[in-house]
Amino acid sequence: DFKYPEGVKMLSEAMISPKAHHLTEEEVQKLLHETSELATKKPDKAYLRPIILFALNSGIRIHSIVRLEWRDVLRLDDDGGEIKLRAATIKTRQDTILSLSATSASILRELAAQGNHCATDRVFTDYTVEHINKSIKKIMTSAGLGQYSAYSLRHNYATSLRLAGASPVDIQFQMGHS
């Protein structure tokens, strides 16, 4: 039996990974409220709301969301859709077809209907990933959620899938993990 030397404590999971990643429903509402307030006060920042909503409802990494192009939207129906994540924009470096929830597909349909396409034909924005990550962090901090980051939106989705009863294999596939 191994015993820790006197004065040395075993690290708990919370100590190893101190950042919280799963937002409560109340925290999600705070985030969305703060995002709406920002869009009202600064209409030029309204592009952030669909990015945050899409991240919360798809689990896709922010850099893949920012780089998503209209040519990669394969299907949008009332019951969901499919998009292609290009190898250059995802961690696995392999093209992946990803199923979307009805909510995620609805977000994309609404953006398509608005017709405010970016110069690069990106779905959400021409801003850099770094800019979007910093902007989301600012919104979270303003909402009193400074312990979270843009990446927390991805973790929140995965946790939500698990809480809804999805199998680890289904979650693995939906998150694009090999």
N, C-alpha and C positions, 0 to 999 in steps of 0.2 A: 504494500500500500504506500503510495506516494503521499508525503505530507509537505505542505508548503512551509518554508522557513518562517520563523517567528517574525511577524510584522509584514509579511507578504500575503496579500489577499488574492483569491482567484478572481479573474475578470469576468464580470457578467456580460451577457450579450449586449445589454444596454450601454455598458461602459465601452465596449469595443466599437459599437456603432451608435454613437449618441444622437445622430439625426433621426428625428421621427419622420416617417414617410406616409403614414395613413392619416388622412384628414377625417374628422368626424363629419357627420351631415351638417352640423352647425358651422363647422369651419369652412366647408364647401360653400355654404350659403353666405358666409362673411366674405369669402374670396369673390364670389359672383357679384355680391352687392358692391364691393369695392371696385370691381372691374366696370360695373355699370355706372357708378359715380364718376370714375375717371373718364369714361366715354362721354358722359354728359358735360363735364367740366372742360374736357379737352377732346373735341370730336376727332382730331387727328390721331388719337390713340385708340379709337374704336376697333381697329383691326386686331387688338389683343384679345378681345372677348371670344371671337370664334376660335382662336388658337387655343385658349384655355379650355373652352368647352370641348373642343375636339380631343385635346389631350386627356381630359377627364373621362371621356366616353370611348376612347380608342386604345389608350395605353401606349400609343406610338411615341417614340423619343422626339423631343422638341426639334432636334436637328433634322429628323426625317419629315416632320410636319412642315417646317419652314421650307424645305427643299422640294416638297410635293408639287408636281406640275399637273396641269389639267389633263395632259395626255396619259397620265398614270391613273386617272379615275376611270375604271373599267365598267362599273355598273353602279347605278343609284336607283333603288326602288323604295317603295314605302316600307318594306320589311328589312331593308339593309342595303348592302352594296359590297363592292370589291374595289380595292386599289392595288396598284403595283408599287412596291417599294423597291427602288432601283439599288443595285449592289453598291454603288458609290455613296449612297445616303444611309446605309444601315451597317450595323456593327458586324454582322456575319459576312458581309461582302458578297452576298448572293441575292439575285433578284428574288423577291418573295411576293406572292399574291396573298393579300390579307383580307379577310372578311370584315365587314363593318356592321355595327349595330344599326338599328333603324334611326336612332338618335344621331349617330355619326353621319350617316347618309343624309339625314335631314339638314345638318349643318352645311354639308357640301352643296346640296341642292339650293339652299338659301343663298349661298355665296354665288353660285352659278346664275341664279335668277337676278341678282344685283348687277351682274355684268361688269363689276369693277375689277377687271383682271389686271394683274401686275404686268409690268413691262417684260419681265422674263417668262411670262405665262405660268408663274407659280400660283398656286391656289390661294395662299394666305397673305404673303408679304414678300417684298423684295429686301427687307431688312436682314441683317446678318443674324446668325444663330446667337452670337454673343449678345447682340442688342436685345433680342427677344428674351433670352435667359435673364439678363439684368432687369429688363422691364417687368417680367413676371415676379422676380424677387422683390422689386420695389412695391409692387401691388400687394404681395403677400405681407411684406413688412407693414405697409399702411393698414392692412386689415388685421394687424396684430398676430400674424402668422409667420413671424420672422424665422422660426425654426425650420420652415419648409423652403424648398427650392422648386424650380420648374420640374426637376426630375421626380419630385414627390408626386406629381400628377400621374406619372407612369406607375409608380408603386401603388398609388391609391387605386388605380384601375385593377391592377393585379390582385390586390387585397379584396376589392369588391367582387371580383370574379370568384375568388375562393369562398368568401362569405355567402355567395349566392349558390354554392354547391358545385362549382366547376371542378373538374378533376385536375390534378397537377399537370397531366399531359395536355389537356385542353388549354390550360393557362400558358404552358410552355410554348405551344404552337401560336396562340394569339399574341404572345409577347415577342415572337420572332426569335426565340432561343433555339439553338441547335441541340 
